[in-house]
Amino acid sequence: MNRIEEFLSITRKDKEWLARSLHVELELIEKWCSNKKQPSINQLFEISYALEVNAGDIWVGRG
């Protein structure tokens, strides 16, 4: 699971901004934010770079 939507709120960014920053469809960002789909490790680092946060803070392990 991830905390992308939480960090978008914290950093005062929106899903559209993240989609443009990563050059992906808004639909994919929405799936990530709802945890219906998870980003790859590379995408997770791209997200953390764009949001200027630690990748480990975005990812929530199971268990």
N, C-alpha and C positions, 0 to 999 in steps of 0.2 A: 504494500500500500504506500501511497505517497501523500504529501501535504502540499501539493502544488497550489491548490486553490487558496489555502491558508496563507502561503507566502506571497501569492499575488495580492491578497488583501493587505498584508503587512507592508509590502513594498509599494502599495498604492498603484499597482499596474492592473491591467485587465486582460482577459483572455485574448481579445483581438490583438493587443500589443504583443503578447507572447507569440501568437501565431505568426505575426509579421516578422518578429525578431528571429524566429527559428525557421521561417520560410516553410511552414506547414499549414495545413487546412485547419480552420477554426474547429471543425468537427473533431479532429484528433485531440486538440487541447481540451475540449469538453469531455471527451472520453477519459483522458488522463485525470482531469479534475474530479470526475465522479468515480474514479477508480474502477471503471469498467474495462480499462486497458491500462497497461503500465508502459512507461517509456523504457527504451533500451538504456543500457549503462551510458553509452555515448550521448544519448538524448538527455539523460539525467544531468550529466555534466554541462551540456549546452544550456539547459534550463537554469542550473545553479549559476552559471556564468552570467546569463542574461539578467537574472534577478539579484546578482551580487550576494549570494548566500552560499553556505557550505552544502555540498551535495549530500553529505551525510545527514544534515538536518531535514532535508526534504523527504528522504526515504525512511519509511517506518517498517521495520522487519516484522515478520509474523511471529507470534508466540509471545 
